[in-house]
Amino acid sequence: MNIIHKKFKTDSLDGDWVITIGNFDGYHLGHQKLVQQVLKDTKEMNIKGGVVTFEPHPKKVLQTQIPFRHIYDLPSKCSFMEKGGLDACFIIPFTTKFAKMDPHQFLEKLFSLVNLKKIVVGYDFNFGKAREGSARLMKQEAAKRGIAFLQMAAVQIDGLTVSSTMIRRLLFEGDFDKVTQFLGRPWSINGEVREGKKLGHTLGFPTINLEPDVLLPLRKGVYTCQVLLGERLIDGVCNVGYNPTFEGTALKVETHLFDFNEKIYGESVSVIPEKFLRDETKFESIDALKAQIQKDVETAKAYFKEKVD
């Protein structure tokens, strides 16, 4: 899959295309349904398939007073799309100037991106300044140019519409089973293991450390988790937060893996939280922190033992 960072302009890829458009944060079942439709069309029409998305997320630009919490970072999102089998992902820079583009301007730019034959959008699709552009308008303007248009219905599970907003809420509430249903896979925090200050070694509980580039939708606290390292799935316990006992300032995911003593700095891992144990706490002493970590480890091991039994 070609990953193309660019503004809307005409010097793009050759061939005929069917595309879908959206933010795709989470790449949940609703997003996957759109991509599956694109792939179906590419096969039937013998053309190329792509997705148009935006970076940063529009809410980060338009609602700066509210910290935006990503379900996934951009590399993870692109990785899911690539596995889906698309030919290209067009990543359009979302700026305050771009946000002021009226719907008709947006459509002219979109129609010149590639030689479009079909556009597929989701149930809640709007575009342009203040989201004034509707799917109906896009369909009308596309028809004038001989471009087919399809708006797909929402995906629902147990009466709930699958959406990124709902998934963020479920993650904060720690309902990982429902999140797995909405995503079609377990949610994970992905990244390269970074060398830390060895505080875990000092405490007797060495950790592997990730420093997410985006704010996470999780409550700050301690979780049972599994870590995917290559093809291995390793049980552990992780803290998501700022390490207040040591006056930390950077958001980190620090994971203690059970029966594991390898050095894996620089390797890519996925941390998969499974159960919320407690909120992050600033302890009065190092000994108090060590005692609590020991309890967390014992609780997590009992959880995994019960899960197996």
N, C-alpha and C positions, 0 to 999 in steps of 0.2 A: 504494500500500500504506500502510495506517495503521500507524505505529510507536507502540505504546502502552506507556509505562513505568508499571507499576502493581503493587500487591500483589494477591494473589488476593482478589477481592471481587465482589459481584454487580452493580455498576453498570456493566456492560460493553456491548458492541455488540449490536444487535438481530439477529434472523435466526437461521437454523439453520446449524450449523458442522460441518466436519470439520477436525481439527487433528492436527499431529504435534508431538512434544515432544523436546527435547534441547538440548545445549550448542551444537552446530553450529559448533565452532571449526574453521575450514578450509573449511566448506561443500564437502566433497569429494563424490566420486561416490556414496558411501553416503547422505550427506545429501540429495543431489539426487534420488536414487531415492525417498526418503520424500516429498519435496515433489512429485515427479511423480505419485506415487500420490494425494496429497491433491488435486492439480489434476484428476486423472482422476475422482476421486469427486465433486468439486464440479460437474463438468460432467454426470456421470451422474445425480446427485441434485438438481441445480439448487439448490445451497446455497453458502455461502461457505467459503473455505479459509484457514487460518492456521497459524502456528507459535508454540509457546510455548517461550521460551528464558530463560536466566538470566544476570544480570550483577551482580557479577563472576562469573567462572568459579568453580564450586564449589571447585576445587582451591586457588584463591587464599585462600579462607576456611578450608578444612579442613586445608590443609597449608602453613601460613604459614612453616614452617622451610625450605621448598623453593621457590625463585623459580620462578614459573610463566611459561612462555614461550608466548605466543599465536602461532598461525599467522596470524591477522588481528586487527586491532582491530575494535571494535564497528561503527563506520560502514561499514567494508568488508564485514563480514558482512551487515549490513542491506541494503547495496546489491545484493549477490548475490541475496538473497531477493526483493528488490523486482523484479529483472529476471526472476525465476522466475515472477511473475504472481500471487503470493499477495495476499489481501485485507488481511491484518493480521499483524503480528508483535507478540506480547505479551511484553514484557521484564520478567520478574519479579525484583525485588531479592533476591539470595541473601545472607542474613545468618546469623550463628551461631544466632539464634533459629529462622529458617526451616529450618536444617539439622537441628534437633532435632525437627521435626514428624514424628509417626509416620505410617506409610503410609496409614492410614485417614483421618487428618486431612487429609493431602495430597490424597487422592481427593475428599473432600467439598469442599475448596476448588476443585479442578480442575473438578469437575462443575458448580459454580456460576459458573464464569468466563463461559461463554456457553451458549447452548442447544445442547448437543452432540448430534450424530447419529452421529459416528464418530471414533475415535481410531486413529492410525497411529503405531507406534513401531519402533525399530530392533532388531537382533538381540541387542544387549547391554544392553537397557533395564532399569534398576532405579530405584527412587525412595524418598523418605522417609528417616528417620533411619538412618544407617549403610547406606543402600541396601538396607534390609530388604524393601522392597516389590518384588514381582516382576511381570513382565508377566502371569503367570497370575492373580495377585490382581486386577490392574487389569481384566483381561478378565471375571472373575467379577462384580466390582462394577459394571462398565459394563453387563453383561447384565441385571442387576437393574433398571436404569434404561432399558432399551431402547436402549442405545448400542452400536453395532457396534464391533468391535475387530479390528485386524490387526497382527500382528508380522511384520516382513519379514526375509528372510534377508540375510546379509552379502554385500557385493560383493567379489569376489576378482579379482585380476589376477596372473597368473603364480604362482598358488598362495599369494599373500599376501592377507590380509584388509585391505581399505582401511579405515584408521582414522586418527584425528587423532594418536594416539601414534606410529604408524608414520611418518606424514608429518613430524612434528617430528624424529624420528631421521634420516630421509632428508635433511632440510634441513640438519641439523648436519653430516652426512657430505658434503654438497655434491652429492648425487645428484639434480640438478634435472630430469633427464629422467624419472626414475621418479616424482618429485613431480608433474610435469605429467600423467603417466598417471593418478595417483591423484586429482588435482583436476579433471581434464578441461580444464585451462587452465594456462598458466605461472603460477607463484607470483610475487607482487610485494609490495613494500613501498609502501604508498600514503599520500599526505599532501600538505599544502601546502608549497611551497617557502618557507623562512624565511631572512631575512637573517642572515648569520653575521658573524664577525669579519674577514672578507676575508683569512684566512690563505692560502687557495688562490691568490688574486691575488698576494699577497706572494711565494709560491713559484713563480709563473709557471704555475700550473695551477688556474685558477678553477673553483669547484665550485658546484653547487646543493645545498642542504642540507635534509634532513628530520630532524625530531626525533621519533621514534616515541613514542607514549604508552604503549606496552606493551613488555615484553621480547621480543626476537626469538629464534627458535630457531636462528639462524645462529652459526657460529663467528665470533669477532671477527677481521676480516682484510680482505683486498683481493680483489675479484671483478671479472671482466669482467661487463658488464651492458648492458642496453638500457633506455632511458627512454621511456615512452609519454607524450607531451605532446600533448594533443588527439588528432589522428589521425596524428601523426608518431611514428616509432620511431627513436630516435637512439642510436648506439653510444657506449659510454663505459667508464669504469673507476670503481669505487666502493670506499670504505673504510667498513666497518661497525664502529664501536667508539667509543673514548673519546678518541682523539687524544692518546696518552700523551706524545708529544714536547713538546706544549704544555701538559701537565698538565691535560688536559680531564677533566671530571667527569660530563658528560651524554652519554648514548648518542646518536650521530648517524650518519646515512647521508650521506656526503659524496661526490658524484658529479661527476667531471670528464667533460664531454661533448666529443666530438671535433668540431672545426669548428663550434663553437657559441659565440656571444657575446651572446646576448639576455639581458635582465633579465626574469625571470619570477617575482619575489617574489609570493607569494599565490596563485599558480596551482597547481592540483592536478596531480600527476604520479604515475606508477607506475614504480618502479625494479624491474627484472626481472633478478636475478642469474643468470648463466649458467655461470660456471666459477670455482672457487676458485683464487686465485693464490698467496697467502701469508698467514701469520698477521700480525696487527697487531703492530708493533714500536715500541719507544721508541728513537729514534736519538740518538746522542751529539751531533750537530750538525745545524743546518739544512741545510748543504750535503750531508750524508749522506742526509738525508730527500729533498732535491730529486733527488739522483742516483737514489735508489731509485724515486721516483715516475716519473722518466723511463723507467726500465727497465719499470715496470709498464705505462705507456702503450704502449711499444713492443711488449710481450708481448700486450697486449689488442688492439692494431691488427693484429698478425700473426694472432691467433686469429680475428678477424672476417674478415680477408682469406681465410684458409684456409676458413672457413665458406662464404663466397660462391663460392670456386673449386670 
